[in-house]
Amino acid sequence: MRIAGPILAVWAGLTAPALPAAAPDFQKDVFPVLEKYCLGCHGAAAQTAGLDLRTVSGMLKGGSKGPALVPGKSTDSLLYTRIADQTMPFGPKKLNAEEARVIRDWIDAGAKGPAAEAAAKPAVSSHWAFRSPLKPAVPAVRNQRWVRTPVDAFVLAALERKGIPAPAEASREQLLRRVYLDVIGLPPSPPERSAFLEDRSADAWNRLTEDLLLRPQYGERWGRHWLDVVRYAESNGYERDGTKPHAWRYRDYVIDAFNRDKPFDRFVTEQLAGDELPDTDAQTQIATTFLRLGTWDDEPAEPAMDRYDQLDDIVGATSAAFLGITLRCARCHDHKFEPFKQSEYYRFLAVFEPLKRPQKEREDLDWFVGKPAELARYRELTAKADSEVGALKKEQDELRRAVLKRMFESGSSSSAELSWTHHAETVLAFETPAEKRTKRQKELVEKFNERLDREILASAGSEERAKLVALKSQIDRINAGRPKEPLRAYVWYEDAPQAPPTHVLRRGDPSQPGEEVQPGVPAVLPALDIGPIQPTGHSTGRRLWLARWMTHPRNPLLARVLVNRLWQWHFGEGLVATENDFGVMGQRPSNPELLDYLATELVESGWSIKHLQRLILNSSTYRASSSWNAVAGKLDPDNTLFWRWKPRRLDAETVRDSMLQVSGELNLEMSGKSIYPKLPREVLEGQSRPGDGWGESDSRQAARRSVYIFSKRSLAVPELEVLDAPDTTSSCEQRDVSTTGPQALTFLNGDFTRERAKRFAERLRREAGEDPARQAALAFEIALGRAATREEVAAAREFLAKQEKQIEQDTAGNAKEKSLEAFCLVMLNSNEFFFTE
């Protein structure tokens, strides 16, 4: 494609009168520009359109659109003309005039390459995300007064380059509601609001953010974000959607980790290999529930394929959650767009190949967790008790059978229900050794055991009776002295240091194994000095080896991916908009210097998440107004440079929790088994087995925070589902935000919201009395975190009066109470309640 000369002349800086005395050098001048802008799509990681720009020969060869280079003629060279008309590179970041001049002058001077073309190729990858980050210097800016933390300097430098002024600060009321909902997922109470608005000290904001970061509700809010990423659910999916026993312990582990500010490198290590750590204990083993959270078919058509589907789920979740790469796409063939070979997928999978799933046939089981010495001691004492009880029960059973035989022969049972002449099947059940009983026999023994004990004692001779009583006493004493059972968790396990072989599966089919491969990571990522895999006494050590590679300070992805998620969770959009895809096909960062600064700062801080959040929360960027700026809107319509706070709807859990908080019902009890809010009959009947697996919680338990609701894949709580609760079949990088009719219908007519409106009205009457004006003013303060205007109070009084009159005409009694409930329902359904501001 040739661009006419007059068009090129429009671009400032491209009409320099003469070539420089010395032509640009490929290695020194040209290659760095190409590496910065072009090689992500046309380099080692990928050759989009078949074009490789790493070498002169690759440019001359060209791609699907022909040669990219005509030496001596920049205006005939696609490499330059696509830069000049700014159609390349893709995305908002373009070459500046000086960088474009270097490319032009190099081509016009003959486009000479290095003597050895191979020297121009990068050692690992030219893609920005696959290179270890280097901490950039904090940039100098003109408006120094706006800079509160280094975050502001990077944001403002980008704005100033674009000619966009720094945003104004939001009001204190807006900021208070914003930070409460963001950090703990709950609105501020009226006393908290008053305390902050009255505090005019210079450090009032910093003290507020620190207080919120230290509250236990912080972990519930931010733990929920992480549960999205790791596809958390407590059921298996598929038709029966059976419960994952004790999976809720992982949820509690995550919440506690955020509250304790567990170093992120340790957090990652425990989830991948908590059972392989030298200091392994119950909590580090519970962390590995991460590996088992995926869907599971308890009746697969092809067990071998199902096994590799499970391992594929782990590969996909691990690579997306921690590394932000789409390695899962290479299961059946080399990745179509990324530099990941199929063999590298199976090398990664080999890390998890030794894992075994605790199960009995296809029954899903949990597993004891704890320190190895504690578990060994428990098993030792339990085995001893089992042996002793077994011997006593054998003696007991022999004596019972002797008495039972006499009873059967004489028909001497006094129980009409247990007439031995008609219940030979029952007698046979008791006579059969416990380990050999059928399911029916076990049911009979359980049904009649207590009654039969009484019958046997009544029929036994005096010596037999004394012996039976003594045996039972001994058995009870031993059972009472058994050690306390360890915690159970929903985890995989390894039981040997040797690993089974891993083969590349042709087309991903287990029936077509190919070459054997050893554990490894994609070659395009740097080989880090972490030493060899070290098996333990009970495991291969492969997962711990992978965790060490991931958490190495020079790993280019882990820290970047996390800080990008933190930015997204605070601002609604990541610095990289494709949070689970940092590969060639993912978006480039809108502010790469800020991303790398935060990534390196995370590592230097000891992987402290709260350290980064302090930099963000205390910045001017976070405190920016959401007001629209017409000039900035034209220059940066998508707000990629963060020239304003982006208003956004609250997520599903925050809406539900806020309604409970506003109504005065919220139960802040933490941790423990999941809760089951009451669901409409129609929802329960939508299951293949209506109501199966959904328990009942009393009203107090049902009023706990939404993070504790049982997460069942086939059954969704309506008020969470309509507000875009995440799909739990795979890692959720960012929730959808939709606006639909069912949302309004659910929250206007649904039982949950109407009940909250009723309780909210009761609260207003308790705290504000019967004066409509005081009720309205307090309602605004509680629900919206601000003072009502005079016009709003007047409108509320008018609404209450009209509602009361209408209700009196339509129904008998309680008109005043019902009108206030209607007003509260309106408040809970207002846009302002559903949005940060």
N, C-alpha and C positions, 0 to 999 in steps of 0.2 A: 504494500500500500504506500503510495507516494503522496506526500503532503506538499502543497504548493508553497512557494517561497514567501508570498505575502502573509500567509497564515502564520508561518514560523516567525516572521518578523514582529508579530504582535507580542510575543512573549518577551518580556523585559530581560535583558542580559544576554540574549542569543544573537545580537547583532554586533558583537565586539568586532572592531575593524580588522584585526589581523591575528594570525596564529601566534602563539607564544614562541619564543626563541627555541625552546626545547619542548618537543611533543610530550604529552602525558605518557608516563610509563605504565604498562599494563599491570604489573605486580603492585607497584607502589600507589598508583593513582586510580586506575580503572577498576581493578578487581574489588577493592573495598566498597566502591559504590554499588557494583553488581551484587556483592554479597549482602549488602544492607537492604537492597530493595527487590532484587530479582531472583536470587538463587533459591528462595523458599519454594518457588513454583517451577524453576528451571535450573535445578542443581542436583546435588546428590540425593536429596530426599524425593524429588519428583521431577519429571520432565513433561510438564503440561504442554499439550499440543506437539509432543515429540521434540521439544526444543531444549537443548542443554547449553546454558550460557557460561559454563565454567571455563571453557577454552575457546580459543580463536577457531580451531577446527570445528568445534561444535556449533559456533555461530555461522560459519561458512556452510556447514551442512544444513543448518536450519531445521525447521519442523514442518508441520502440515501446511503452513502458509508460505513456505519457501525459505530461502536463505535470509538470515537476520542481518547479515553484514555484507556490504559492498565496500571493500577497502578503498579509501580515498574519496568516497562520496557519502557523506553523512545523510544528505537529503534523499538518497536512494536506499538507505539502510533501515530496515524495519526496527532494528534495535533503537535507533535514534528517533525516527519519526513517531513511534508509539509513545516515546518519552516526551517528545515535544508537544504532541497534541493532548498529552496527559490522560490518554486511555490506559496507559500502563505506568506504574504497577496498579493492580486492582486495589481498591480501598482508598481511604482518605489521605494516606501518607504518600506524597509525591516527591520527586527529586526537586531540590531547589535549583535556582538558575546556575550557580557555580558548579554543582554536580552534573547538571545537563551539559554545561560547556565542556567539562572534562571528557565526557563521552563523545561529544561532537568533534572536539579537537583531536582526540585519539584516532577516530575513524578517518578524518580528513588527512591526518598525517600518515596514513597507510595501515592503520590497525595492526601494528606489529605486536606479536605475542612473545612470551619468554622463550628462551632457547629450549627448555624442556617443558613441554606443556603440562606434564604431570605435576610440576611444582606449583601450578596455579590451583590445584584441587585442594579443598579443605581437608584436614586430617580426619574429621568425623562427619560433620554435616554442616551445611551452610544455613539450615533453617534456624531461625532465632531461638525457638523453644528448646532445641536439642543442644544448645551450647550453654555451658555453666554461666550463671549471671555474675557480673562484676558490679560492685557497688558504685553507682555514679555519684559524682559530686552534687551537692544540693545547689540548684541553679540560682543565680542572682536575678532578682526581679526589680522592677521600678517601684512598685507599690509595696514596700517593705512592711508598712504598718498592718497590712492585711494578713501577713504570715504569722501564724501562731505555732505551727509545727512544720516539720519538713514536708509533710503532705501538701501543705498550701503552696510551698515554693514550686513544687513540680506542677501542680495544677495551674497556678497563676502564670508560670512561664509559658505553658502551652496556650493559655488564653491571650497573653500579651502578644505572642507570635501571630496570633490570628486577629489581633486588633479588638478583642473582646474585653471589656472592663471586668474587674472583680465584682461578684454579686454582693448585694446588700445583705445584711443579717436579718433573719426571721425574728418575729417578736418573741419575747420570753415565754408567753403562753404557748405559742406554736412549738417552740423548742422543747418545752417541758413535755408536752404530749408526744412529740416526735421521739424523744429519747426514751421515754418510758415504754412506749409501744415497741420500739426497736430493740431495746436491751433486755427487758423482762417480759414483754408481750402483754402488758396490762396497763390500763390508763392510770394516771395519778389520782389519788384520792383528794378531796377538797382540803384536808389539812396539809398534805404534801404540796399541793398547789400554792396554798397561802404561804407556807414556809419558804418556798423558793422565790416567790414574787416579792416577799418582804426582805430577802437576803440580798443586799446590794454590795457585798464584799467582792473584791477583785477576783477571788478564787471560788466564787459560789458555783460556777458551772463545773469546774474541775472536781470540786468536792461532791457535787451531785452525780457526775458520771462514775466517780470512784465508788460511791455508795451503791449505785445500781449494779456495777460489775461484781460487787461482793455479796449481793443478795442471792439466796438460794434459787429464786425464781429465774435468775440469769441462766443457770444451767438447763432449766426446763425449756426456756425459749431457744437457746442456741443449740442445745442437744437435739431439738426437733429438726433444726436445719440439717444437722449431720445425718439424722435418721433418713431424711429424704435421699441423701447421696448414696447411702449404703443399702437401699431398697428394703428398709425395715418393714417387716410384717410378722404376725404371730401365727399365721396359718400357711398351709402348703400350697394353696391354690388348687387348680383342677376341680373335678366334679365334687369330690367329697370334702375338699378343703379342710383337712384335719388340722388340729391344733399342734403348734410347735411347743412342746412342753418346756416351760421355764425360759422361753425366749425373752420374756419381759426383763429378765436379769440383765440382758445386754442394754436395754433401754436405760435402766438405772445406772449401769456402768458409765454410759455415755454422759448422762446428766452430771454424775459425780465428777467425771474427768473434766468437763468444762468448768464446773464450780471450783475445782481445785487448781485450775489452770495447769493441768498435766502437760508437760512439754510435748509438743506435737510429735516429735520423733519417737518418743516413748509410746504415745498414743497409737501411732501407726504400728510400731513393733509389736505391741501387745495384741492388736487385732489380727495381725498376720501370724504371729508365732508366740503368743503368750505362754503356751505350754512348753516351749523349747528354751525359755529364758532360764538362766542359772537360778534366779530368785523367783521362779514360778510359784504362783499361789492361786487361790480360788478366783480372785478378781482378774488376774491376767489370763486365766483360762476362760473365764466368762467372756472376756473381750473377743476371743476367737469365734464367738457366735456369729460375728460378721461373715465368716466364711460359709455359714450354713443358712443364711437368711433367705436364699432364693426359693423359687417354686420347686416342688417335688411331687412327682407322680407316684402314688402308692400302688398303681396297677399298670405299669408300662407295657406297651405291646412289644417293645424290644429292650430288654434290660441292659444290654451292652451299650446301646445308643443312649439310653437314659443315664447311665453312668457318666458318659462323656458330656451329656447335656449339663449335668451337675457341675462337672469340672469346668465346662465352658462358662457357666454362670459365674464361677469364682474368678476365672481369668478376666471376664468382662467387667465385673464389679471392681476388682482390684486395679486393673489398668485404667479404668475410667475415673474411679474415686480418688486414687492417689497420684496418678501420673497424667491424667487428662489426655489419654490416647485411645484410639479405636482399634486396639490390637485384636479384639474379638472378631473383626471382619476378615482376619486371615486364617480362619479355621479350615476352610475348604480349598483355599488357593492363596497365592500371594496377594497382598492387599492391592486393590485396584488404584489407590491414590496415594497411599502412604508408603514409606520405605520399610515395610515390614514383610518379611518372607513368611510363608506358611511354616517352614521349619522353625522359625523364631517363635511363632505362636506355640508350637509344641514344646520348644525348649522352656518357655515360660510355664506352660501347663505341667511340665515334668516336676516343677517345684511342688505342685499340689497332688501329684499322682499317688503318693503314699498314703494319703488321707483315707480313713475308713469311717463309714457312717454307722453309729450305734443303732442297731435295729435287730428285731427278732422276726426273721422272714421279711415281710414288708411292713411290719409294725414299726413306726418311728419311735425311737427311744431317746431319753436324755442320758446324762453321764455324770458320775461323781467328779467333783473338782475340789482341789485343795493342794496344799504342799505335799510333795511326794512322801515325805516321812509320815505325815499325818494320815494320808490315805493308806499307806502300807500298814500302819499301826491299826487303823480301823478294820482293814481286811483281815489282819491277823487275829484281832480280838473277836471279830464277827465269825470267822471260821471256827475258832475255838468254841464260841457259844453255840454255833450251829451243830458242831460235833457232839457237844455235851447234851444239847436238847434232843438231837437226833437219837442218841442212845436211849435217853429216858423215854422219848415218845415211842420208840420201838417196843420197849418193855410195856409201856402204857397201852399201846395198841393191841399187843398180844393178850393182855389181861382183859381189855374191853371186848375183844373178839370172842374170848371164851365165855364171858357173861352174856354177850349178845347172842351167841349160838344157843345157849340154854333158853334165853328169852324167845328166840325164834321157834325153837322146837316145842316149847310149852305154850306159845302164844300168850304169854303172860303180860303183855304191855297193857298198861292202864289207860293209855291215851287212845281216844277214838280215832284221832287223825293218824296215829302211828300204830295201826293194827298190823302186827307182823304177818298175819295170815294173808293180808292183801298187799303188803309192801315188800315183797322179796327183792324188788329192784333197789329199794332204799337200803336194805340189809347188805346187798351185794356191793353197793356203793361204799359203805363203811368198811366192808371186808377187803376191798381192793386197796393195795398200797397207794399212798397219796400221789406218788410220781407216775402211777399208771392209770389214774382215774380219767375217764372221759369228761368232756365239758358238762354233759348231763349229770354225771355222777358228782362232779364238784358242786353243781347247783343243789343237788339233794343233800349233800353233806352240810353245805352252808345253811340250808333251810332247817334241817332237823338236828343239827349238832348240839345246840344248847339243850333242847328237850330230851335228846337221847342221853346226854350226860346224866340228867336227873333220873331217867329210867334205869340206866345201868347201875347207878349208885343205889337206887332203891332195890334192885334185884340182886346185887352182889352180896356175897357172904361178908361176915364181919372182917375177916382178914383181908379179903379182896378189897373191901371198902377202904380200910385203913391204908392199904398199899396204894390205891388209886388217889386218895387224898394226898398222901405223901409225895407221889410222883408229880401231881399237878403243882404242889407247893414248890418243889424243886425247879420245875420248868418255869414257873412264874418268877422265881427269884433270879434265875439266870437271865431271863428276858428283861427283867427290870434293871439288871446291871449291864445291859448291852451299851456299847459306846454310842454317842449321839451321831446320827447319820450325817455325813458331810452334805454340803450344798450340791444340788443338781443343776446342771446347765445344759443348754442345747448346743452341743459342739461336735465337731469331728474329732478323731483321735488318730495317733500313730502308736504302734506297739513294737516296732523293731527298727534298728538302725539301717537295715538294708532296704533299698527301694526297688519296687518292681520296674521293669523296663518301660520306657515311653517311646512310642513309634509315631512318626508322621502318618496320619490317616489320610489316605487318598480320598479326596472329596469329602473329608470329614467323616468317613464311614469306618466304624470299628472293625468291620469284616474285611477291610482292605488295608492292613498295616504296611507301612513302607519302612524307610530307614529308621534305625534307632537313634535317638538324640539324648543329650545330657542337659541338665538344667542350665538356663542362661537367660539373658535379656537381649532385646533387639540390638543388633550391631551398630545401628545408627546412633545409639546413645553411648555416652562415654564409658569406657571400662575403668572402673574405680578400684582403688587398692583396698579391698575388703578381706583379702585372704581367701583360702579355699573353704568349701563346705565342711563343717565339723559335725559329724553325727553325735548324738547323745546316746545314753544307754537305752532309751526307749523310742527314739525318733531319728529321722535322717538328718535333721538340722537344715534342711533345704529352705524352709520358710524363714528361719532366722537369718540365713545367708541373704535371702532376698530383701528382708527388712533392713539389713545393714547396708545393702546397696542403695535402697530407696532413701534412707535417711542420711547418707553420706553428704557432708556439706556441699560437695561439688556436683551432686546430682542436679541436673538442670531443671527438673520438672516439679518435684514434690513441693518445695517451698513456693514456687510460682503459682502452682495450682491452688494451694491453700489460700494464699493472700488474695488471689483473684476471687475465690469464693467468699472470703470475708468482705471484700469490697462489694461484691454483688449483694450479699445479705444486708449490708448497711444501706446501699444506694439503689438497689433494684436492678442494676446492670453491672456486669463485671468489666474490668479493664480489658479483658478478652471476652467478647460477647458469647463465645462458644465455650462455656465453662468446662465441659467434659471433652473438649477437642482442641488441644494445643498443637495438633499436627498441621501438615501442609494445607489441608482443606479447611482448617479452622480459621477464625478471624485473627488478624494481627492485633496486637494490643493498641488501644487508643492512646496510651501514654506509657510506652515501653520503659522509659527511664524510671517512672514512678513504680511500675511493677517490679523492676529489678531492685530498686532501692528497698522496697518493702520486703521482698524475698530475702535479700541479704541481711536486712535488719532482723527479720524473724530468726534466722540462724544465729546471728550474733547475740541475740537476746536470750539464747538458750531455748529457742523454739516456743516462746511464750506468746500465746494467742492474745491474752489480755494486754500485753505490752503494745502490740500493734493496734489493738482497739483503742487504747488511750491516745495514740497518735492520731487516729481517725476521729474519735469522738470529740477531742479537744481542739480540733482544727476549725478554721474559718470555713473550709469547704463543707464540713458537716453542718455548720450553723447557717448555711446560705439560705436566703429566701427562695420561695418557690415562684416568685413573681416572674412574669414573662418579660423578656427583653427583645423587642422587635429586631434590633440590629443583630444581636447574638443569634436569634432564631433564624435569620437568613444565612449567617455565616456557618452556623453549626446546628442545623435543624433537628438533629437527633440527640443533641445534648451530650455528645460523646466526650466533650471536654469539661463537663460538669460546671457550666456557668449558672446553673440554678439547681435547687433541690427538686427532684422529680416526684411529684405527688403520685401516690399509688395506693391501690386498695389493700386493706389488711388481708392477711392470709386467713384461711378458714379457722384455724385453732385460735388465733387472736380475736376474731370476731366472737366466737363462742365463749371464750374465757372472759372477754370484756363484758359481755352481757351478764354473765354470772357475777362478775365483780360489781357491775352497776346495780344489779338487783339486790346485792348484799348477801348472796348465797354461796359465793365461791369458797370451796374447801381447799385450803393450801396444804393439806397432808401430802407428803412426798413419798415416793418409792412404793414398792410392793406390787402385788398382783394387779392385773389390769381391771378396769371397771367396765360395766355394761350399761350405758344409758338406755332408758326405755325407747324402743323403736316402734314405729307404726306397724300395725298388723300387715299392711300391704307390702312393707319392706321385707319383713320376715318371710312372707309367702313367696317372695321372688326367688328364694333359694331352691336348689334341686331337692334339698331336705329342709323344709321350712323350719327356721329357728334353731337348726342344729349347730351346736358350738357357741351359741350366744346365751350367756348367763343373765342373771338378774342382780342389780345393785340397788340398795336402798337410796332414797333421795339425797342423803348426805354424801354417800360415796359417788353417786352419779354427778354431783356438783364439783368433783375434782377437776383439775386442769385437763385439757383435751389430749395432752401428750400421753396420759395414762389410759386412754380409751383403748380397748382391745382392738388391735389392727387385724381385721379379718379380710382376706383378699376378695371373697365373694359377697361381702356384705358391708355396705357403707352407711355411715350415719348421715342422714339427709342434709343436715345443715353444714356438714363438712364436705360432702360430695359435690354439692352445687357450687361451692366456692373453690373448686379446683384442687381438692386434696390430691396428693401425688399418686401416680401409677407406681405400684410397688414391685412390678415384675423386673425392673432394671433400675439402674442408678438414675435418679431424677436430678438433673443439673439445675433446672430452674422451672418452677411451677408455671403452668398456664395461668393467665389472668383473663377471664371471660366476663362478658356482661350478657346475661340471658334472662328470659322471662321467668323460668322456673326459680331463679334466685329470689325475685320479688315475691312470687307466690309462696315459696317456702317460708320466708321470713315474715310475711304479713299474715299468713294463715296457719303456719305450722304450730303444733302444740308446744314445741320448745320455746319459741319466741313469745307466744301469747302468755305462757306461764311466767316467763321472765318479766314481761310487762306488768303482770299482776303483782309480782313480788316487788318490782321497782315502785309501783304505786303505793304499796304498803310501806315501803321505806320512806317515801316522800311524806306520807301522812305522819309517820313517826317522827321524822326529823324536822319537818317544816310546818306541821300542824295542818289546819284546814283552809288556810288562806291561799287561794289560787295563785296569787302573784308570787308569794314565797315558794310555793311548790314549783312553779315554772322556773324561777331563778335557780333554785337548787338543782332541778333536773338538768339544766344546761351545764352547770358546774360539774355535776357528777358524770354525766354521759359524754360531754364534749370537751371538758377540761377548760372551759372559759366562762367568762361572765356573759349573761344574756344582755342584749341591748334593750332599750325601752320598747322599741317597736316589737321585738320578739316576745317580750313579756306581755304586751298588749294583745298580740296575736294569739298567744297561748291562752290568755284569759277568755278571749272571744271564742276560741275553739272549745274550751271546756264548757262554757255556758251553752253553746249551741248543741254540743254533744249531750249534755245533761238534759236539755229540753227534748231533744229527739228521742233519747232513751226512755224518758218518762212517757212519751206518746206511744212508743212501740212496746214497752214491757212494763212490768210492775216491779218496783223496788230497786234499791241500790244504784240509782241513776248517777249519783255523785261519784260513787266509787268506780263505776264502770266508765264514766267519762274520763276520769283520771287514768285508768288503765288504757283507754284508747289513745290518750295523749302520750303515754309512755311507749306504747307500741309505735307511734309515729316517730318518737325520738330514736328508738332503737333501729328504725328503718331509714333514718336520714342518711344522705350521702356523706355528711360530715362525720357521722359515727363510723362508717365503713372505710373511710380514707384517713390517711395520716394527717392531712390538712387540705 
